[in-house]
């Protein structure tokens, strides 16, 4: 009986040591690299370079379906998703919205599903409002007129916040 307890204690110690030595399992989606549109870099928490820095594996995918399957596989394997960089994270948000087939109830998903030109117009007005250059209600009214010419419409409140964005 004593021997079984010692074996079990050794197994537990070994597992605890392995978990301490292993780093965090992480993956991140990369921006397009050359002709490869969809790729994922992953670190399993174990592999390192000779200098001790983390070694990142890379997988390249031909289409969004394969990419979505890989993301699901990584999450099921206990990996945590990180963004590759802030500029690309906006594109990732747009990709997630396309994959989720959301009903676009919230403004953020509506914003990210809009074309770049429309988002740039909204961003420009938001920057002017933040700098205090224009009355927010008046600025949003002007923005709505411009967006209407491009086939889009916003709904906004007296608080100066945009509540919905939709194609008309």
N, C-alpha and C positions, 0 to 999 in steps of 0.2 A: 504494500500500500504506500509506503514511504517513497519507494522508487517512482511510482506513478505520479505522485505529487511533485517530485523533483523534475521529472520530465515535463510535466505541465507548466511548472514555473519557468523552466528554460525556454519553452516554446513561447510563453507570454513575454519574457524578457527579450527574446530575439525579435518578436513582432514589434514590440515597443521601440527597440533600437532601430529597426528598419524604418518605422514611421518617423522617428526623429531625424534620421539621416536623410530620408527622402524629403524633397522639397514639395512645393505646391504643384499639383497637376494643373497646367494652364494651357489654353489655346487662344489664338487670336486670328481673326480674318484679316487678310492682307489686301491692300489696294491692288489694282491690276499691275502685273509685273510683265512687261513686254507684251507678248501675245496671249499670256495666261490671264484670263479675266478673273477667275475664282481660285483662291488658294488659302490654305490654312497653315499657320505655323503652330507647332505644339511642343510643349516641354513636359516630359513625364515625371519630373521631380527627381530623376536619378541621373540621367546622362549629363556629363559636364565635359568641357574642354580641358586641356592640360593645365591651363592657368586657373581652373576652378570655376569659370563662368558657366552659366547654363548653356546646354546645347539644345538648339531648337530644330526639330524635324519640320519638313515642309511637304505638304500634299497639294497637288494641282488638280483642278476639276474642270471638265469640259462644259458643264452646264449647271444651272441653279438647282436642279433636282438632286444631282449628286452632291452638291455642296450642302443642301439642306439635310440629306441623309447623314453626311459626315458630322455636321453640327450636332444632330440628334445622338449619334453614336458617341461622340466625345462627352456630351452631357450625361449620357447613361453610364459612361465609364468613370464618372466622378471628376471630370475636368471642369475648371472654372473659366468662363469666357472673359477675356480682356479685350479692349479695343487696341488696334495697331497704332493709331494716332488719331488725334481729334478731328482732323480734316476728313479722314476716311470714315470715322464713326458716323458721320451724317449719312454717307452712302449706305452704311450697314443698316441704319434705321429704315431707310427707304426699302432696302431689300427685305427686311423683316416684315414690313407692312405688306409688301407684295406677297410674301409667303403666307402670312396669317389670314389673308382674305378677310380683313376686318371690315366692319360696316361703316367705318369712318365717322364714328360718333364724336371723337375728341378732336380738338383743333390741331394738336400736334401731329396726329396721323394725317390729317387733311393737308397740313402744311408740307410735310415731307413727301406726300404723293403728288404735289403740284410741280409743274415744270420749273427748272432753274430760274428762268426769266421772271416768273411770278414771285418766287421766293426772294429773288434779289430786290424786286420792287418793295416787297413787304419789309425786308431787312433795312433798306435805305430809309424808309419812313420811320421805322422803329428807332434807328440810330438818331434821326433828327429829333424825335420826341424825347429820347433819353438825354440828349444834350440840351434840352430845353429850348430848342429853336422854334418850336411851333406848338400851338395849342393841340393837344392830343385828339380831341374830338374833331376839330377842323381838319387836321392832318389825315385822320382815318376817313373822313368824308371825301377828301380829295383823292386818297388812295383808291377808295371804292369806285369813284368815277373812272379812274385810269384802268383799273382792273376790269370794269364792265366793258371797256373798249376791246379788251383782250379775251373776253368771254368768261370772266371769273367774277365772283362776288364775295364780299365779306359781310358778316354781321358783327357789330361791335356795340359795346354798351357805353353808358355815360362815364364809366370808370376809365375809359380809354383803352380797354382791352379788346382784342379780337376774339370772338367766341366761335365763329364758324367760317370756313372758307370752302367755297364750292364752285364747280364749273356750271355756267348757265347756258 
